[in-house]
Amino acid sequence: MILSGKRRLGARILKAASSGLRLSILKLLFDRGPLSYTEIMNNLKLSPNKDAGRFAYHLKLLLSMDLIKPDVESKKYMLTDLGKSVVEFAGSLEESAFRKRMLVRTSRLAIERFDRNKIAESLTREAGVPIDLAQKIARETEDRLQKLDTKYLTAPLIREFVNAILIERGLEEYRHKLTRLGLPVYDVTQLIKSMGSSLSNVETILVAAGNKVVEEYTLLNILPRDISDAHLSGALNLENLACWILKLSGFLHDLRFFFKRGLIFRGHYSGFFLTNPPKSFRAALNLTADILKLASAEISYEQGVDFFNIFLAPFIRGLSKDEIKENLTYFISSVSLTVPVGISIGIETKIPRFLAESKALGPDGDITGIYGDYAEESSILATLLLETFNALGESKPIFSPSVIIKVRPEMLTGNEEEHILYEAHKLAVYGLPYFVNPSINGNGASYMATGQKFSANWKGDWELDIIRVGYIGDVTVNLPRAFYESKGDRKAFFENIYDLTEKSLRALEIKYLTLKQRAREGLLPFMIQGGLRDPYCMLENSLSLLSPVGLNETVQLMTKKAIYEGDEPLKLAEEISLYMQRIIDEYSRSREIRCALSLTPNVESSRRMATLDIERYGLAETNVSGGREKPYYSDINAIAQNADLPLEKFLSIEEKLSAIFDGSNLVKIPVRAETDPEQLLSTTKKIVSKFSIPLFTYNMPLTYCDICRKTFLGDYIKCPSCGSANAITKFIRESARYKPA
């Protein structure tokens, strides 16, 4: 009798739970806890007018079977222990049936039976969700998945359901941590097509897809929300975001480090790599090429090799000029083809005082006097290097490695130095060299072709400040956005500048600290060779840059005049720049992080910012260059394109701003197609003697013919020599380096 009574009671309990509505009520109370009469109806999407009677009947039946009970104080219904057991039993039945029916394609490329517990484990492990809450979300996810009519589930699909439930429950913080990184199928298809049309190789596709994932990871999990939002909205632009937490943007090498000890390197692909100090000029160049190739895995943008002709001078004694040029030809061709990032080679036309007394390293790493003993060899090597570049440039322009030539005022009257300068300006016809006036920095400075400047102004020692140091990264600040948001209020405008500058500096500090962590983890093996106590790369002395964009457009908005149209706009440009510089200086001192103001923003970032501003405020409310189709914000160099602006006036403006933008400022001087090397040399002498312009280059469109294998100054629609219209390639310099138009 007792057994049959239990069976009858069990049957009645199962019957009470057999209704879909009653079971939904039980599950709802199990997941959400105590709810009122109205809350239960609303959650189940029942109508108070149409469904009230039916709902009351089902609720009364659950009460009579002791599956739920009322709470007199809160006036809410809650599950009894029996009700909880029924929900758990029903869940076990459903799960058992569901597992047999549903398969999951997992992210580890396996097919498994569905298991709700794995969802709960993932929520706890990845997002830190409390275990009780994780189990409730996992159960609700299972309930929703059961309603799908699909042959199999995928891990991304399950994650989408989980994220939707988290959003519905207002658990945005957990959803943020659980976001899946990756590309939709359509985006990957389009990526492959676009890379194919641009003649890229398959490796480029893999890199591009991987970059997207790392970009999303950085925005979601590394950067604070306010910085990520500022980047996404176009108020800021973090250059090369895919490498923000992985690589230096640039680095200045010291060849003496390797000439003394050889190359000892442990890397994933190379295993253990060891070479002895070079014995000959050829071996020294081969070692330099190896250094650039290996380092490119840890650098995203630019590598510099300063004092190139001085450090290599001890290796050329006894060699003929033909031998030297042959080795240089092989070196230039090799690194141009095999090093995927830009290369800047610095040439000194006179051995600077701070280097002349330094010990010279020659074959086998031996000390062979001081570098001041090799003035003649250094001059010969500089000349032959430029002659080699000119010979290679006759058949096709070479844009990397670039040559940076330091033009000291005292060399403008010497015969040998004049010859070096003339060779450099013959090369300028191909757009390759960059010119430096080193007299502006008495303690020395190193430059990259992309504009970055490293002065001995951080530790006060050239060996600590201008070599073996990196260029950490660059953040671009949208100055016009700061003005648009201020609605014309001057005080609000400067407050917005402060806010954007502070966010930029925090982003740069995060990158600096993250790279230090990467080094400790051993993920930058080339940069930390020598050990963490004395690594090759001195990260603590490396430079971070902040680059405003749209300074001229902002000044126009505020004064109705361009920077070059009077004293008032120029003074405003200086005021804005100096204000940002003060913020940067204060941050650098307080955080002990080397930061500087830059004026070489990336053209792609300026286009992105201008486009987003047009979308946000409308074309009528914005001030952009380039029009609606190709909008951009100009850097200060762009004003040189104004045909009515004399060169000397342009240079005088640049001179004032160069003193403020101490971190990076490349002046691109436009020249006409008919310009010859003598005219360019004359202009260089004028700039060096009359203006404090640290770094400049000559800018003109170039046209290359594949048939003639010649480069022509100017923008031609067909080859000036053979007349071919289909075999030409046009090159323009939008940023620091030339690229196909």
N, C-alpha and C positions, 0 to 999 in steps of 0.2 A: 504494500500500500504506500509506504514512504517513498519507494523508488518510483512508482507510477505517479505519485504526487509531484515529485521533483521534475519528472518528464513533462507533466502537464504544465508546470510553472515555466519550465524552459521553453516549451512550445509557445506559451502565451508571450513570453519576453521576446522571442524571435519574431512572433507575429507583430508585436508592437513596433519592432524595428524594421519590419518588412516593407513598410511604406517608404517611398523615396523621400517624401517631404519630412516624415518623422526622423529618418536617418540623417537627413541634412540638418535638422535642428540639433540633433545630438552632436554631430561633427562640428557644427558652428560653435556650440558652447564648449566643446573640447578644445578647439583652436583659440577662441577669443576670450574664454572665461565668461563670467556672469554677464548677462545681457537682459535688458528690459523687454517687455512685450513688443513695444514699437521697434526697438533696435533689431530684434530677431526678424520681424516682418520686413524691415528695410533691407537688411543684409540678404534676405532670401528673395528680394524684389517682389514681394506680395503686395497687392493692392488693398488698402484699408477698407475700401468700399466693396470690392468684389470678393475678396478672399478671407474676410474677417471670420465668417462662420466656419469655413473649412479649417482655417488655422486654429481657431479655438477648440474645435473637436480634437484635432491631432495633439494639441498641447495638453488637453485634459487627459487623453489616453496615456501619454508619457508620464504624467503626474501620478495616474492611478497605478502604473506599473513600477513606481518608485525609480524611474530612470532619470528624472529631474526633480528638483525641489525648489520652492520659492524661498527667497531671502527676504524676510519681513522688513528689515531695516532699509536695505537698498532698493527694495521692490524690483528685484531682478531674479531671473531664473538661473540655476546652476546645475551642473551634472552631479549626480550621486556617484558613489563608488561603483554601483551596479551599472550606471549609465556609461561610466568610463570603460568598464570591462566590455560592454556591448560594442562601443566604438572601436576598441582595440581588437576585439574578435572580428568585427566586420572588416577592419583594415587588414587583418591577417588573411582573411578569405580573398579579399580583393587583390592583395599583393601576390598571393599564390597564383591566382588566375592570370594576373597581369604579367607576372614573370614568365609564365609559359608562353604568353602570346607576344610580348614585346622584347625586341633586341635593341641594343645600343651600340652604335659605332663610336668608340671612345677616341679621345685625343691622342692616345698612345697607339693608334692604328690597330685596334683589336675590336672584336665583336663579343659583347657580353650580355647576359641577362640583366634586365633592369633591377637596380637595388636602391631603394629609397635611402638607406643608411649612408650611401656614398654622397648623396646631396647634403645631408646633415654634416657629415665629416668635412666636406669641402667648405661649407659655410663657416664652420668653426675654425678650420685651418687657415683659409685664405682671407676671410673678412673679420675674424674674431667675434662671430655671432655667439651669444650664450647658447649652451647646448640645448636647453629646453626650447628656446625660441627656434633654434635651427631645426629641431625635430618637427615642430609645428609647420614650419615653412616647407620642409621636405614632404610632409604628409599632404599639404595643400597642393604642392607641385604634382605629386603623384595623382591626386584626384583629378586635376585638370588634364594631365597627360592621358589618363584612362579614357577620356572623352574623345581623344583623337582617333581618326580612322586612318592610320598610317602603318606601313609594313615594318618600319624600323625608326628608331629615334637616333638623333645625333647629339653629341656633347654640347655643341653650340646651341641647338634648339632647346635642350633642357635648361641651359644657362639663361636663355632668353626668358623662359617661363619663370625661373627663380627671380631674375631681375625685375620682371613685371610685378611679381607679388611683393617684392621689397619696396618698389615705388608706391604701390597701392597702400602699403602699410606705413608709408612715410619714413622708411628706413633708408634714406638716400645715402647716408654715410657708408653703410654696408654695401649698397649697390655699387657705389663708386669703386670700392676696393675689389669687387667681384667682376668688374667689366672685363670682357674678353678682348684681347688684342688680335688684330689681323685684318685682312682685306676681303671684301665680298668677291664672289666668283667673277662678277661683271668687271670689277675694277682690275683684277688680275688679267683678264682677257684684254682689256683696253691697254693695260701696261705693256703687255707683250706686243700688241699691235703698234703702239707708239714707239717703242724701242726699235722695232723692226724698220719703221719708216725713217728713223733717224740714223740708221746704219750702225746701231749699237750691237754689242755682242751679248751672248746669253749670260755672261757674268754680270753685266750691267743690270739685267732683269732681276737676278737674284739679289743684288745689292739694293736695288730700288725697293723691292718688296720687303726686304729686311729693314731698310731704313724707316719705312712706314710704321712697322711694328714698334721699333725703338722710339720713334717720335711719340706715338700714342702712350707708350709706357712712361716716358719722361713727363709728359703733360699730366698724366693721371696719378702717378705714384711718386714722382720725385719733386716736382715743383709745387709750391703752395698754390692754392686755387686762384688767388688774386693775380699771380704772375701768369699762370696758364690762361686765364680768361683774357688778360691784357694782350697776350701773344695771339690768341685765336681771334680777338676782335680787331687786331691791327693797330692797337695803341702802341705796342712794342713788337719787335721782331727779333727772336733769338736765332742768330745765324747758325746754319748747319745744325738744326735741332737734333737730327738723327745721331750726331756724334757728341751731343752735349755732355753726356755722362761717361763717354768712352775715350775720347781723343782730345789731344791738344789741337788748336786750330793751326798753329805754326810753331816753328822752332828754328833757332839760330845755332848752327853747329860750330864746334871748335876742332879743326882738323888736328891740332897738336895732341889732343887726347888720344887719338888713334895712331898717330905717327910715333908716339912714345911707347905704347903698350900693345899695338895691334888691335884686333877685334876679337873680343871674347863675348859670345852671345848665346843665350839659351832661348830658343823659341819653339813654338808648337810645330812649325813646318821644318825648321832647320835642325831641330834637335840641339846638339851642342856644336856651335860654329866657332872655329878658332883660326885666326891668321896672325902671323908674326908682323912686327913693324916692317913697313915697306923698304925694300933695298934699292929701288930705282924709281925714276919718274913715272914710268909706265905702271909699276906696282902701286905707287901712291895714288895715281888717278883711278886705277881699278878699285882700290880700297875706298876711295871717296864715292865712287859709283855704288859700291856695295852698301856703304853707310846710308846713302840717300834711298836706295831701294828698301832696305830693312826698316828704316825709320818711317817710311811712308805708310806702313801698317798702323802706326800710332799717331799720325798727323793727318788732319782732314783737308788742309788748305794750302799751306806754303812752307817750304824749307829754305833757309838762308845759309850760305857759306860765305862768310865775310873774310877779308884779308886773303883771298884765294891766291893771288899772285905772290904775296909775301910768304905765306906758310909753305908754298911749293917751291919757292926760289932756291933753297939749298939742294933740291933734287935735280936741277937742270945744268949744273956746272959740268962742262966737258961735252955737252950734247950739242949737235948741230941744230940750226933753226928748223931744218926739214924734219928731223927726228921729233922735235918738240911739237911741231904743227901736226904731224901724223898722229901722235898720241892724243893731242887735244881734239882732233877731228873724231877719233874713235870715241873719246869720252863724251863729247857733246851729243853725238848721234845716239850713243847708248842710253844716256839718261833721258834724252828727249823721248825715246821710244818706250822705255821701261819703267820710268817713275811716274806714277799716276797723279801726283800733286805737283803744283808749281814749284820751280826752283829759282832762287835769286842768288847770283854769284857777284860778290862784292870785290871790286878792283880798286886798289890804292895806287894813285899815280906818284905819290911820295910816301915814304915810310913815316908814319906819324911818330911823334916824339915818345908817346907812351909805349910804343911797341919796339922802337929802335934798340933799346937796351935789353930787351927780353932775350932769353936764351933761345937759340935757333936749333930746331930738331931736323936732322938730316937722315940719310939712309941708316937702316937698322936701329932707328930710335936714338942714335948718338947725338950728343950736343956738339954742334959744329960752329961755335962762336955765338954771335948775337945777330939778330935780324938786320941791324944796321949795316952789317958787313955785306949784305946781299942786295944793296940798292940797285946795282946794275942788272943783276939777274931778275929782280922783281920788275924792273922797267921793261926788260926784254920779254918776259913772260906776259905782261899786260898787253904789249904790242902784238905779240904773236897770237894771243887769245882773240883779240879783236879782228885780226886778219883772218883767222880761222872762221870766225862767225860770219865775216863778210863773204868769204868764199862759199860757205854753206848756204848763206842767204841768197846768193845769186840764182840758185836752182829752185829754192822754195823757202818762204819765210819760216823762221824758227822763233816761236814765242815763249818757249821754255826749254832750257834755262834762259832767264833774262840776265842782263848784265847791268850792274849798278856801278857807276863810275864816279869816284869822289874827285871833284874838281877843286883843288886847293888854289887860292888866288896866286900864290907864289909860283905856280907852275905855268901861268899864262904867258910867261915870257921865255921859258926854256925851250931849246930846240927839240930835244927828245920828247919832252912833255907835249909840245905842240903836235908832234907826229902822232902821239897816242890819242890826243884829242881829235885830230883830223880823222883817224881811223874810226873813232867812236862815232863821229858825226856822219861818216859814210854809212855806218851801220844804222844810224838814226833814220835813214831813208827807208829802212825796212821796219821801223817802229819798235825796234827791240830795246835799245839802251835807256836807262834812267840815270839822271844826273843828280849828284848830291853836292851841296855846299857845306863841307865839314867845318868850316871856320865858325859857323854859328854855334857849334858845340865844342868848346875848348877841350873838354875831357874825352872827346870821342863819342861816336854814335854809330850804330849799325842800322841798316834799313832793309826792308823787303820791297820787292817790286809792287806788292799790293798796298804799299803805303805805310806799313807799320814802322815806327821809329823807336829804337831802344837807346836811350841816353844814359850816361853814367850819373844818374840823378836819384837813384834809389838807395844803394849802399855807398855810392861815391867811389866805386872801384870798377874800372872798365871790364875786368875779368869776371866780376860778379853780376854786372848789369847789362852787358851788351853781347855776350856770347854764353852758350850753354844755358840759355833761358828760352822759355816758350812764350808764345802768344796764346793765352788761355782761351779767349773767345771774344765775341763782339755782340752787343745788343744795340739795335737801332731804335731810336725814340721818335715817334711821330709828333713833331712839333705842331703841324697844322691841327691835329686832333686836339691837342691841349688848348688851342685857341677856339676851335668850334665848341668844345664843351664849356668854355668860359663864357660863351655868348657875348664876347666883346669886353668883358670886365677884366681890366689889367691885373688886379690883385688875384682874381680867380685863375687867370692864365698862368701866373707864376706859381701859384699853389699847385696847379695841375702839372707843371714842369717838375716841381719838387717831387710830386707823387710818382710820376713816371720814371724819374731819375733814380729814386730810391728803390723802386721795384727792379729796375735794370741792374743796379748794383747788388741787390740781394740775389738775383739770378746768377750773376757772375761769381759771387761768393760761393753759391751752391755748386757751380761747376768746378771751381778751384778745389773745394773741399772734397768733392766726389772724385776728382782725378787723383788727389792724394790717397784716397781710399783704394782706387783702382791700382795705384802703385804698390800699396801695402799688400794687396791681394795677388800681386805678381802678373797683372794683366797688361802692364806696360814694360815688358822685359828689356826692350832696347833702351828706353829712357832711364831705367833705374840700374843699368849695368854699372858696376862699381860698388853696388851695395846701397842700402837705404841710408846709411850714415853719410856717404859721399857719392850720391848718384850722379850720373852724367848730366841729367837734366835737373837744374836748380829750380824746382817748381815754386819755392817760396819767393824767388826773385822774378817770376814770370809776370807778364803784362796782360791785364784785362782792359778791354776798350768799350767805351760807350759812344755811339755815333748818332747825333741828331740828324734827321732828314727833313727837308722842306723848310730850311731856315729862310731861304729867299721868299718862298710863297707865304710864309708866316709874316715876314716883314712887310710884304705887299699888302696883306690883309689889314695890318695895323697902321700902316702909314700911307697906303695907296701908292707907294713907290717901291721899285726894286732896290736891292742893296747898292747897286752902282749908280743910282740916280740922285745922290745927294748925301750930305753929312748926316741928316736925321736917320734915314734907314740904316746906314752903316753903323751909327752909334747904337741903334737898337739891336742890331745883329751882335755887336760886341757885348752889349749888356746881357742879352740872353745867354750867350756863350760863356761869359765870365761867371754868371750865376750858376750854370751847370758845373763849371770847373770848380767853384767853391764847394759845392755839394760833394763832388767826387773827391776833392782833396781831404775834406773832413772825414769822409767815409774811409778813405785809404789809411789815414793816420789812426783812426780809432780801431779799425779791424786789422791793421798791419797787412793789407793786401794791396798790391801794386796796381792801381787803376789810372786811366788817363782818358782824356776827351779826344775823340777821333772825328775826322771829317771825310772818311772814305766809306760811306754806307754802300751796301750791296744794291745794285740796280734792281734786282728781282724783288728785294724787300720793299723798295720805294714804290714799285709798281703795285705790289700787293696792298700796301697801305693806301695808296691813292684810290685804287679800285674799291676797297672796302669803305673808304670815306664817301665816295660817290654813292654807293649803295645805301649808306647810313643816312647821309644828309641831303643827297640830291646834287646834281651837277651845278645847279644855280647857286647853292650855298657853299660850294667848295672852290678852292683856288688850286688847280693842278696844272701841270705842264703836259703837253702831248695830246690834249683833247680827250673826248669820250672814248674813242676806240683804243688808244694806247696811252692811258693816263700814267703819270709818274710824278714823284716829287724830286726836284733837282737838288744835287749837292751844289756847293758854291762854285765848283768848276764849270757848271753848266752855263753860267752867265757869260763865259768866254765865247759862247756861240753867237752872242749878239754882235752882228757885223759892225755896228757903229761904235763898239767899245775899243778904244786903242789898247794895245798890249800893255803899255806902261801903266795905264790906269788900272787894268785888270790885275797886274802884278802888285801894284801898291795896295789894293784891297786884300789880295792873298797874303801879302806880307804881314798885315795887321792881324789877320785871322790865324795865320800859321803860328804866331806867338802864343795864341790861346790853345789851339788844337795841337797839343804837344805829343799826343799819342800816335796820330796818323793823319797825314794830309799830303796826298799826291796831287800836284798841280799839272794838269794836262793842257799843254799850250797848242792851240790849233795852228796849223801851217797850211800853205797852199801847195798844190800838186807840183808846181814848177820850182819849188824851193830846192836848193842844192846844198851839199855839205858845208861849203864855205859860209853860206848865209846862216845856217843853223849854228855853226861854230861862233859866228859873230854874236848871235843872239844869246848863246850860252855865256860868253864872256861878259856881256852886258848884265845878265841876270846875276851872275856870281859876284860881280864887282859893285853892283848898285842896289841889289835887293836881298833881303834876308829870307830867301825861299829855300827851305831845307831840301826838298825833293821835287823834281819836275821831270817831265818827259814831253816829247813832241807827238802830237796827235793828228793823224790824217787818215782818210780811208785808203785802203789798199786793195788792189785787184791782182789776182794771181791767175796765170794761164797754164793749164795742164799741158797744152801742146808745146808752147814756147818754153815752158819751165822758167818763167820770168815773173818778177813782181813789179807792179807799176803803182806809182803814187796816184791816188785819185779814185773816184767811183765811176767805173766804166761799164757800159752795157755789153761791150764786146772788146776783145783783145786789141790794144792799139797796134800790136805788131802783126799778128796773123789774121785778125778780123773775126775770129771765132767767137760766137755768142754762147755756145753750149759748154765750153771747156773752161769757163772762168769761175773763180770763187772770190767773193768779196769778203773783206775783213773789216770790222769796226771795233773800236775800243770804247765800250759802254762803261766798263768799270776800269780796273787797272790794266787788264790784259786784253789783247785782241781775241776776237772769236768770229766765226763765220757769220755774216750778216743774215 
